[in-house]
Amino acid sequence: MTDVSIIGIGQTRVAEHWDLTMRDLAAQAAHAALDNAGIEQIDALYVSNMLAGELSRQEHVSALAADAAGMSGIEAIRIEAADASGGAALRQAYLAVASGVVEFAMVLGVESMTDLMGNRRTAALSTSLDADFEAMQGATPAAMAALMMRRYMHETGTTLDDFAGFSVNAHSNGGRNPNAMYRNRLKPERFASAPPVATPVNLFDAAPEGDGAAALILTRTERARDLVPNPIRIAGSAVASDRFALHDRSDPLTLSAVVGSASKAYMQAGINPQDIDVFELHDSFTIMAALALEASGFAERGQGYTLAREEEIGLGGRIPVQTFGGLKARGHAGGATGVYQVVEIIQQLRAEAGENQVANARVGMAQNIGGIGSTAVTHIFERVD
């Protein structure tokens, strides 16, 4: 397999874009990535989208995005893996370039999450769960996260206050990110008093949904060196899945898909968790952040929350996460979220993160999770010197 690097990135702000359509967002991110890479044309487009059919009444999103970006005629494919669509699309683009079939590939994540409101949006989000045994019974992603969080609190003796550090860190970093949906700071003492969403999950536990688009351009590392001064190599790329329904898992507090994808990515990259300088995890809910840290090897079982409580996840901490606000403050743009994560890792490894820069960042990891852990996609990136 040929080495693959990322040479271009682009993104829009995550927000309630009432004045922009999904095609507008896609075009903006695609053009920004092309400009960043210094190229005018690509060979294949991999569009990540989660809910256009449910939220926007629009399928066939890949051809729509290609047309909107002025690239009609190229190969364009949509990739869907619920919230993990962005990571899954990058995986497919990586394989296409690594195989030699595609010279330049673009990954374009786009979602208009606010096209529906209230219960209709919640029902759409619940399609990431088991329709027969979870969603049909009234379960939502927040409700399933609440079950996991309550069990975690029972086993570890933790309280809601012990999780505050994740949201405090996210909002602290998001406050310095011009593309973040929420740039307000959060005081630790305010965390546990937020209105409940699905007890014990509250409003400050859950990531807000927003509209947005983000894009990446990939090519062979050998070619990348001639095109840009700072290509970022994909050192590891892996996908794994778990039992679909939470009640079918042997251990509801072990994200087996994360364990599988992270371990494969580490092996491919020839590194260990200690070698990661910055980690963009999938903090759709704070319990998912704690469990992802454990499943990825940064903490023992039942100890993931301590990294936030002891402030080890900040920009200067042992394992910086949510460095641009994470899903919690940047916002959760559905199928685009995994692409935003990678854009932010690239900014860190290029030393283009501004006030959010992690010092001497050379190796980064992005992890995108679908549903409540049914799919996990882990990518590891390193600077090419």
N, C-alpha and C positions, 0 to 999 in steps of 0.2 A: 504493500500500500504506500502511496506517495504521501509525503508530509504535506499538511494543509495549514494555511494561515489565514487570519482575518486581516483585510487591508482597508476596510471601510465601515463606518458606523453612521447611523442617523437615527433621530428620534423626534417625536413631537412631545409636547407637554401632556401629561396625564391629567385630564379634567373632564368636566361635563361640557363637551363641545357641541352645544346646541346649534352653532352656526356652521359646523363642518360635518360632512357626511363621511361614511366609511371610506369611500373612494378618495375624498380629499385628504384624509389622514394618511392613507396608503401612499398617495403620490408624494406628499411632503417628506415622509420618512425615506422613501426610495430615492428621491432626488438628492436628499442630504447625504445618503450613503454613497451614491455615485460621485458626488462632488468631493467627499472626504477621501475616497479611493483614487480620485483623479482619472477615472475611466468613464466612458460614455455608454458602453453596451455590456450586457451579460448574456450568458448562454441558457441559463435555467433559473426559474423563479420558484421558490418554495414558500408558500403562504401559510402561516399558522393562524388559525382562527377557531374559536371554540363554539360560538353561539349565534353566528349571523342568521341562520335559518330561524332560530327561536326569537331572537331579539329584533332583528332588522328585516325579517321576511326575505332574506337574500341568501341563496345558495350560489354555487359556482363562483365562489369568491376569488379563486385564483385567476381566472380570466378577467374578472372585473378589475382586480388590482393591477394586472399587467396592462390592461387598456388604459386605466387611469394614470399610470406612470409613464405612458407613452412607449410601452414595450410590447405592444400587440404583435403577435406572430411567434414569440419565443415559447419554449416549453414552460408551462406554468402548472403547478400541482398544489392542491391544498392538503395540509397535514392537520389532522385533528386527534388530540389525545387529552381532551378536557383542558384543565389548567396547564397541563404539561405540553400543550401543542407547540409552544415556542421552542422548547428544548428538543422536542421530537423532530421539528422541521430542521433545526440545525444539524441534528444527527443525520438526516437524509441528505442534506446538502454536503455535509462532510464526506459521506460515503461516495457521493457522486463525483466529487472532485478528487478524492483519494484514489478512486478506481481509474481515473484518467478519461472518463467519458465526458466530463464537463470541465471546461477551462475556468470560467467565471460563474459563480453561483451567488444568488442573492437569497437571503432568508428575510422575509417580510412578515412581521406579526402585526395584525390589525384587529381592532375590536371596537364596536360602539356599544358599550355596556349600558348606557343610559337611555337607549331607545325605548326601553320599557321601565316602568317604575314599580315599586312596592312588591306586592305579592306575585305579580306576573314575572318580575325579574327573579325573585326567589325560586319560583317554580322552574324557570329556565335553568338556573344554576343547579337545581336538584337533579337535572338530567345526567350529571356526572356520577350520581349514585346508582345503586341497583333499583331499577324501576319497579320490579316485582315485589321485592322484600324490604326496601327502604323508602324510596320516594312515594310509592303508592300508599304507604302507611303514614305519610305526613312528615317523614324525615327530611331535613335540609342539611347542607354542609355544616352550618353552624351547630345544628342539633347533634350531629355525629361528632364534631369536635368537642362539644360539651360533654358527651359521654366519655370520650377519651380523657379529657381534662379532669373530670370528676374521679375517674379511676386512678389517674396519676396522682391526684391530691390524696386519695385514700391510701395508696401504696407508699407514698413518700412522706406523708404528714405535712405537706406544703399547704399554704394558704394562697389566696388570690394575690396578695401583696408580693409574694415571692416571684411572680411573673412580670412585675411592673417594669423591670429593667429592659425587657425587649422593646416595649412601646416607647419608653423614655429615650432609648438609644435611637430608635427609628426616627422619631420626631426631631431629635437633636440634629441628626444628619440630614433629614429631609428639609429642615429649615434653611439649609445652605444649598439646596438643589433647586435651580430655577424651573426644572421640569416636573417637580413634585406636585401632587394634588393638594397635599396639606403641608404647609410650611410653619405651622404653629408648634411651639414647644409644649411639652407635657411634664408637669410636676409629678414626681413619684407618688405623693400622697393623694393625688387626684385619681389615680388609676383604678383602685378598687371601688370607688364610688360612682363609676360610670353606670349608665342605665343598662340593665341586662338585655342580652340578645337571645341567649339560650343558656340559662344558668348552669354552670358558673361563668360561661363566656359572656363578656360584656362588650360595650361599644368600643372600648379601647383595646380589646383583645383581637377584634376582627378587622381585616383589611377592607377599606372602602373600594367599591367598584368604580372605575372611570373609563373614559374613552381614550384611545391612544394608538400610536403605531411606532414601531421601531424596526430598524433594518441593519443587516450585516452583509458584507461582501467577502466571499472566500475565493481563494485560488491556491495553486501549488506554492509551497514555501519558497522553492527555487525561483519561481516567477515573482513572488511577492517582494523579494529582496531588491528587485530592479524597479519596482513601482512606488514603494513608499519607504520612508526612512525607519519606520518602527512597526513592522509586521508582528502580529501576535500569533504564535503557533498553537494549534489545538493538540495538546499532548495526550489527552485522554478523552474518550467519548463512549458512553455506555448507557443503555436503557434496561430497566428491569420492571417486572410487574409483581403484584401481590394478589391474594384472594380478593375478589372484587368487593364483596360485602364485608363490612367490619365484623359482623357476628360470625363469619366463617373463618376468621384468622385465629391461629392457635394462641397468639399473644397480641392483643389489641394495642399494646404499648410498644411494640417493636415494628418500625417501618421497614419491613423486609425488602421492599423494592428499593428503598434508599440504601440499605446494607448492600444489596446486590449490585446496584449501579455504581455506588461509590467505590466498592472494593475492586470492581473491574477497571474503573477509570484510574485508580491509584496504581494498579498493576501495569496498565498500559503506559502510564507516565513514568513508572519506575520510582515513585515517591511514596511517602507516608503522610498521614494527616499533619504531622509536625512541620512538614515542608510547605504547607499552604499559608500564604501571606494574607489573603483576603478571600472571603467566602460570602457569596450572595445566595442565601438560603430562601426557601419558600415559606415566608411567614404569613400565610393566609390567616392563621390564628396563632396566638403565642404558644399554644401547646404543640403545634406543628414545628415551630422553631426549636423548642426544647428537645422534641423527639428526633428531629433531623440532626442536631448536634450530637446526640447520642449514637444514632445509627451510622453517622459518618465518621465516628471514631474520635471525636473531640471531647467526649465526656463518657463516663461510665453510665450504665443504666440507672435512671432515677436521679441523675446529677446534672442533666442539661440545663436546668433552670439556674443552677449556681453560677454558671458563666455570666448570665445576665445580672444576677443579684450582686455578684462581686465585681461587676464592671470590667469583665475581661473581653467583652465583645465590642468595645468602643474602638475608635480609629487608632488609638495607641495601645490597645489591649492585646491579649495573647492570640485571639482569633477574631479580627474585625469582621462584623457582619452588618448587613443593612446599610452599607456605607453611603448610599444616596437616599436612604429612607425606607428601603425595602418595600414590600407590598403594603405595609401598614401606613407609611407616610407618602411614598411616591404614588401609591395607588395600584390597584389590581386591575390590569387591562386585559383580563381573560387570556385569549390565545396569544396576545402580544407580550404578556408578562415575562415569559422565559427569554424573549429577545431583549427586552429592557435589561434583564439581569446581566446578559453577556455584554451589551453595550457598556454597562457600568464597570464590569471587570476590565474591558479593554481600556477604558479611560484610566483606570487605576494603574494598569501595567504600562501604559504609555506615559504615565506621570502627567495626565491631563485632568486630574480630578479637582484641581483648585483647592478650596478650603477643606474639601473632604478627602484629600490625598492621604493614603496610607504610606508612611515612609518606607522607601526601598522595596516597594512591592514588585516582585518578580514572578511569582506563581499565584494564580487565582483559580477559584473553583466556583462554578455556577450550578445550582441544583434546582430543577423545576419539577414540581409534583402535581400529578393529576388526581382530581377528586380528593379523597381523604387518605391518599397514599396508595391507590391502586396502581399507579404508574409513577416511576421516578426516572428522570434523565439527569445524568451528571456529566459535566464537561470540565476538564482541567486545561488551563491555558498558561503559556510561559512566554516571556519576552524572547525575541530572536535578536541576538547581538551580532 
